[in-house]
Amino acid sequence: MEIMDYSDRSKIEFGLTEKIASKTMQWAVKKYLHLKTTQKVLPTAPDQTLRLLYIHVPFCLTLCPYCSFHKFRFDEPSAKRYFKLLHKEMQMIHSLGYRFDSIYFGGGTTTILPSELGETIDLAKSMFDIREVSCESDPQHLIDLEDANLIGKIDRLSIGIQSFNDDTLKQIGRYKKFGSAENQYEKVERAIPNFPIVNIDMIYNYPNQSEEALHHEIDTILKLRPPQVTFYPLMYAPGIRESLSKRWGNLSDTKEAKLYRIIMERMRGIYTQRSSWAWSLEKEGIIDEYVIERSEYVGIGSGAFSFIGDTLYANTFSLPEYAEALTDNRLPITHAISFPSRAIRQYRMMVELFGFSPATEHLWIENTLLKLFGGYTKGKVSVKGSYLFSVMMREFYNGMDYVRETMRHNLTNKDGLIE
């Protein structure tokens, strides 16, 4: 499928089609995303396919109020012990016969201990035929990457900026943590020449964000010219939706659609749209959503997910339980769920269209409805379809947020420490 059909003049709006898509995805995630405790273990590798290895680092110096990912406040002794356990888990995965050609480090703050991060990359490269290393970071730790000689080891660095507006940074609790918009701009500008691909993560549709404010954000991006930009709609995870709505205001689907249209109009012609959320100066290269191109992956670390065959596996979210399992030479999987084949095919169809990739699944009913709704035509995703698939992916991520909240429900402060 070609990237986009910009000749399509359909209006981007949160209309009936988008409402149906949103409700359908909400129904699907409630129906299928119910992980249960399990005695299952990850099977031996079913074939020699090169898969992706996801590595989770769940530590942050401070916790952003909107972030729904698995994380704990940074405790240095626990974090150093954690990286050693990651190495052991990686060796156990290697012994099961899995092969990987790419790694994605997510968090948390993956760069919180740069030297341990470098050792982990080196170990992975000694075990597997790793060609690509993607790593998330924040502006605060960019200099640490230089000091730890990680330049040359990371192929794609994704930096969480979220906004170049000082008022917004103060609202979401990042101003004191990472500095002003100007400070962050300077840090990213310094990092861009040091890595093959630098991506910046931006969030849009803050409750008080105006169209003029978004234009200013995009003006700043076009001046900075990072190799990649990812625009995420602001998402309130289910467990914090009520508190954030009271604190910041309600999210507006109507405004989200208007702001999405502005992003598409401003970025087009300078950047190439690689997915509903990702933009690149080049037409090739690693993009943020690895699930688009990877139907299967293995995750290591506390709170990491693996998807092999028809089953989603989840590692324990408790660090003491994680340490205990690996000390006993057990993989730290505690929950799993197997999906019917049609649900898997529907999922693959969604993420492939979200990523403007050729749809490998040909589901007649779904295909007919998506064409009828104007999602794509003649092998190209339409402008309307780009937003439609953004809405669907947003609801899928909200579903995964619910899974993470469920897994973390009974955790205490002690679960963030390794004795």
Secondary structure as UniProt FT lines:
FT   STRAND          2..5
FT   TURN            6..7
FT   HELIX           16..32
FT   STRAND          36..37
FT   STRAND          50..57
FT   STRAND          59..60
FT   TURN            65..66
FT   STRAND          72..73
FT   HELIX           76..95
FT   TURN            96..97
FT   STRAND          99..107
FT   TURN            110..111
FT   HELIX           114..127
FT   STRAND          132..137
FT   HELIX           139..141
FT   HELIX           142..147
FT   TURN            148..149
FT   TURN            151..153
FT   STRAND          156..162
FT   HELIX           166..171
FT   TURN            172..173
FT   HELIX           175..178
FT   HELIX           181..191
FT   HELIX           192..194
FT   STRAND          197..204
FT   TURN            207..208
FT   HELIX           211..224
FT   STRAND          228..233
FT   HELIX           238..240
FT   HELIX           241..248
FT   HELIX           253..267
FT   TURN            269..270
FT   STRAND          271..273
FT   STRAND          278..280
FT   TURN            290..293
FT   STRAND          297..300
FT   TURN            302..303
FT   STRAND          305..308
FT   TURN            309..310
FT   STRAND          311..315
FT   HELIX           319..327
FT   TURN            328..329
FT   STRAND          333..338
FT   HELIX           341..354
FT   TURN            355..356
FT   HELIX           364..372
FT   TURN            373..374
FT   STRAND          376..377
FT   TURN            378..379
FT   STRAND          380..382
FT   HELIX           383..408
FT   TURN            409..410
FT   HELIX           413..416
//
